Amino acid sequence: MISMTGYGYCEEETEKLYLSVEVKSVNNRYLDIQINLPPFLSPLEPRLREFVNSRVRRGRVEVYIRLRELEEELKVHLDESVASEYAAILRQLARQTGITEPLRLEHLLGMDGILKSSRSRDLERYWESIQPILQRAFEDFSASRSREGASTKKDIFQHISVISDALSAVEVLKEDLERYFTETVRDKFLEVAGDEVEESRILTEIAALMVKYSINEELVRLRGHLESFTQIADSQDGVGKKLDFLAQEIHREINTIGSKSVQYDISTSVVAMKDALENVREQLRNVE
């Protein structure tokens, strides 16, 4: 069982760059991936989404990538045609104004467009640097989700145990239903009609009540649901949606048992099962 809540972080610094990857997730019904990275790395977003999508099934996952160049690969280019044009204009200006000072380099360096710079943005090189840091951050992230999932599973099974114990109590009490109906119906008939009532009439009424208030099928289904819940929870796959659906079925059977209940002790056990199941469903909201 894996939690949808997790956190992972990894950073590395080399001579040329500082790189950090932070991954965190919270509950969400579906998979919602949010990628945050420097604008010049935006072409790598599809790869990052594919990476996350192959490792997470549900939850809102936020990935933050921070990269700072410590040694930039800067290339400077001379635009010869622009420099020649500026030089020609400056010489013409000097002749027209009678300035005899010779044209020097500093006169041209302040002009726009003569020197042009560009930074090297090799995306494959960046990806090669990001990938191992991303992998280690996700290992940390996955470990935290597994730890949280183990804790959640332990709590869920404690509540499932409460439901199972209460169910066992109801299964025992169910055997007293026929005796309860027999005594109640017989007493009512004797109270109204005295000793004149026929035994067959009493048995017919008892049988009708047993059919109406029988909870045997609900108990069998509920026990089966609890066994299935345990089996699914112990599997390695994403189990959140399956367990959530099964919890709905368990809730339905408990409600039916409660609606048919005519004994105080059974009603008490039903309340205990409902309370435990509500805690289970609350915890399942955090299971992948």
C-alpha positions in Angstrom: 0.0 0.0 0.0 1.4 3.4 -1.1 0.4 6.8 0.2 -0.4 9.6 -2.2 1.5 12.0 0.1 5.3 12.1 -0.3 8.4 14.2 -0.6 11.8 13.8 -2.2 14.8 16.1 -2.7 18.2 15.9 -4.3 20.8 18.4 -5.3 24.2 18.4 -6.8 26.9 21.0 -7.6 29.6 20.7 -10.2 32.2 23.1 -11.5 29.8 24.3 -14.2 26.3 24.2 -12.6 24.1 23.8 -9.5 21.1 21.6 -9.9 18.3 20.6 -7.5 15.2 18.5 -7.9 12.3 18.7 -5.4 9.2 16.3 -5.7 6.2 16.5 -3.5 2.6 15.1 -3.8 -0.8 15.4 -2.1 -4.1 13.6 -2.4 -6.0 13.9 -5.6 -8.7 11.7 -7.2 -6.7 11.5 -10.5 -3.1 12.0 -11.6 -2.3 15.7 -11.8 1.3 16.5 -12.7 2.7 20.0 -12.3 6.2 20.7 -13.7 8.1 23.8 -12.6 11.5 24.5 -14.4 13.5 27.4 -15.9 12.0 28.7 -19.1 14.9 27.7 -21.3 14.4 24.1 -20.2 10.7 24.0 -21.1 11.3 21.7 -24.1 12.2 19.0 -21.6 8.7 19.1 -19.9 7.3 16.2 -22.0 10.1 13.9 -20.9 9.6 14.9 -17.3 5.9 14.2 -17.5 6.6 10.8 -19.0 9.0 10.1 -16.2 6.5 10.9 -13.5 3.6 9.2 -15.3 5.5 5.9 -15.4 6.0 6.0 -11.6 2.8 7.5 -10.1 -0.8 6.4 -10.5 -2.8 9.0 -8.5 -2.3 12.3 -6.7 -1.2 15.8 -7.4 2.6 15.6 -8.1 4.7 18.8 -8.2 8.2 18.7 -9.6 10.5 21.7 -9.1 13.8 21.8 -11.0 16.2 24.6 -10.2 19.4 25.1 -12.3 22.0 27.7 -12.0 25.0 28.1 -14.3 28.3 28.5 -12.4 30.4 28.6 -15.6 28.5 29.8 -18.6 29.5 28.9 -22.1 29.2 32.3 -23.7 29.9 32.9 -27.4 30.6 36.4 -28.7 30.3 37.2 -32.4 31.5 40.3 -34.4 29.1 41.6 -36.9 31.6 42.9 -39.4 29.1 44.6 -41.7 27.6 46.6 -38.8 31.1 47.6 -37.6 32.1 48.8 -41.1 29.0 50.8 -41.4 29.5 52.5 -38.0 33.2 53.2 -38.9 32.2 54.8 -42.2 29.6 57.0 -40.6 32.0 58.2 -37.9 34.6 59.1 -40.5 32.0 61.0 -42.5 30.9 62.8 -39.3 34.5 63.7 -38.5 35.1 65.2 -41.9 31.9 67.2 -41.8 32.7 68.6 -38.4 36.4 69.2 -39.0 37.5 66.8 -36.3 40.9 65.5 -37.1 41.1 63.0 -34.2 41.7 59.5 -35.6 39.0 56.8 -35.2 39.8 54.5 -32.3 38.4 51.2 -31.1 36.6 52.6 -28.0 34.5 54.8 -30.4 33.0 51.7 -31.9 32.6 49.5 -28.7 29.7 51.6 -27.4 27.7 51.1 -30.6 24.8 48.6 -30.6 24.9 45.5 -32.6 28.6 45.3 -33.3 29.3 42.6 -30.7 26.6 39.9 -30.2 26.7 37.2 -27.5 24.8 33.9 -27.2 24.7 31.2 -24.5 25.0 27.6 -25.4 21.8 25.7 -24.6 22.4 22.1 -25.3 19.2 20.5 -24.0 20.6 16.9 -24.2 23.5 17.9 -22.1 21.1 19.4 -19.5 19.0 16.3 -19.6 22.0 14.1 -18.9 22.7 16.2 -15.9 19.1 16.3 -14.7 18.1 12.7 -15.1 20.3 11.1 -12.4 19.3 13.8 -9.9 15.7 13.3 -10.8 16.1 9.6 -10.3 17.6 10.0 -6.8 14.9 12.5 -5.8 12.2 10.1 -6.9 13.8 7.3 -5.0 13.6 9.5 -1.9 10.0 10.4 -2.8 9.0 6.8 -3.3 10.5 5.8 0.0 8.6 8.5 1.8 5.3 7.4 0.2 6.0 3.7 1.1 6.7 4.7 4.8 3.5 6.7 4.9 1.6 3.9 3.2 2.8 1.3 5.7 1.6 3.6 8.5 -1.8 4.1 6.8 -2.2 0.4 6.2 -1.5 -0.4 9.8 -4.2 2.1 10.9 -6.7 0.8 8.3 -6.3 -2.8 9.4 -6.9 -1.8 13.0 -10.3 -0.5 12.0 -10.9 -3.5 9.8 -10.2 -5.7 12.8 -12.9 -3.7 14.8 -15.4 -4.4 12.0 -14.5 -8.1 11.9 -14.9 -8.5 15.6 -18.2 -6.7 15.6 -19.3 -8.9 12.7 -18.4 -12.0 14.6 -20.5 -10.7 17.5 -23.5 -10.2 15.2 -23.0 -13.7 13.7 -23.4 -15.1 17.2 -26.4 -12.9 18.0 -28.1 -13.9 14.7 -28.6 -17.4 16.2 -30.9 -15.9 18.8 -33.2 -14.3 16.3 -35.5 -17.3 16.0 -35.8 -17.7 19.8 -36.4 -13.9 20.1 -39.2 -13.9 17.4 -40.8 -17.1 18.9 -41.0 -15.7 22.4 -42.2 -12.3 21.2 -44.9 -13.5 18.8 -46.1 -16.2 21.3 -46.4 -13.7 24.1 -48.3 -11.2 21.8 -50.8 -13.9 20.7 -51.3 -15.1 24.2 -51.8 -11.6 25.4 -54.5 -10.9 22.7 -56.2 -14.3 22.2 -55.3 -16.3 25.3 -54.9 -20.0 25.0 -57.2 -20.3 22.0 -54.6 -19.4 19.3 -53.4 -22.2 17.1 -49.8 -23.2 17.1 -49.7 -23.2 13.3 -50.7 -19.6 13.2 -47.9 -18.7 15.6 -45.3 -20.6 13.5 -46.6 -18.9 10.3 -46.0 -15.5 11.9 -42.6 -16.4 13.1 -41.6 -17.7 9.7 -42.8 -14.4 8.1 -40.7 -12.4 10.5 -37.7 -14.5 10.0 -37.9 -14.0 6.2 -38.3 -10.2 6.7 -35.6 -9.7 9.2 -33.1 -12.3 8.2 -29.6 -10.9 7.9 -27.8 -14.1 7.0 -27.1 -13.1 3.4 -25.8 -9.7 4.4 -23.4 -11.3 7.0 -22.1 -13.7 4.4 -21.4 -10.9 1.9 -19.9 -8.7 4.5 -17.5 -11.4 5.6 -16.5 -12.0 2.0 -15.9 -8.3 1.4 -13.6 -8.1 4.5 -11.6 -11.0 3.2 -11.3 -9.4 -0.3 -10.3 -6.1 1.3 -7.4 -7.8 3.1 -6.2 -9.6 0.0 -6.3 -6.5 -2.2 -4.6 -4.3 0.5 -1.7 -6.9 0.7 -1.1 -6.7 -3.1 1.6 -4.5 -4.6 -0.5 -2.7 -7.2 -2.2 0.6 -6.9 -5.1 -0.4 -4.6 -6.8 2.9 -3.6 -9.7 2.9 -6.1 -10.4 -0.9 -5.6 -10.4 -0.5 -1.8 -12.6 2.6 -2.0 -15.1 0.7 -4.1 -15.1 -2.2 -1.7 -15.6 0.1 1.3 -18.8 1.3 -0.4 -20.0 -2.3 -0.7 -19.1 -2.9 3.0 -21.0 0.2 3.9 -24.1 -1.0 2.0 -24.1 -4.3 3.8 -23.7 -2.7 7.3 -26.5 -0.3 6.6 -28.8 -3.2 5.5 -28.0 -5.1 8.7 -28.7 -2.0 10.7 -32.1 -1.4 9.0 -33.1 -5.0 9.7 -31.9 -5.0 13.3 -34.5 -5.8 16.0 -32.0 -6.5 18.8 -30.2 -3.9 20.8 -26.9 -5.8 20.8 -26.9 -6.1 17.0 -27.6 -2.3 16.7 -24.7 -1.6 19.0 -22.4 -3.7 16.9 -23.6 -2.0 13.7 -22.8 1.4 15.2 -19.3 0.1 16.0 -18.8 -1.1 12.4 -20.0 2.1 10.9 -17.7 4.2 13.0 -14.7 2.0 12.1 -15.6 2.0 8.4 -15.7 5.8 8.4 -12.2 5.9 9.7 -11.2 3.4 7.0 -12.7 5.5 4.2 -11.0 8.6 5.6 -7.6 6.9 5.4 -8.3 5.5 1.9 -8.4 9.0 0.6 -4.6 9.0 0.9 -4.0 5.7 -0.7 -2.7 5.5 -4.3 
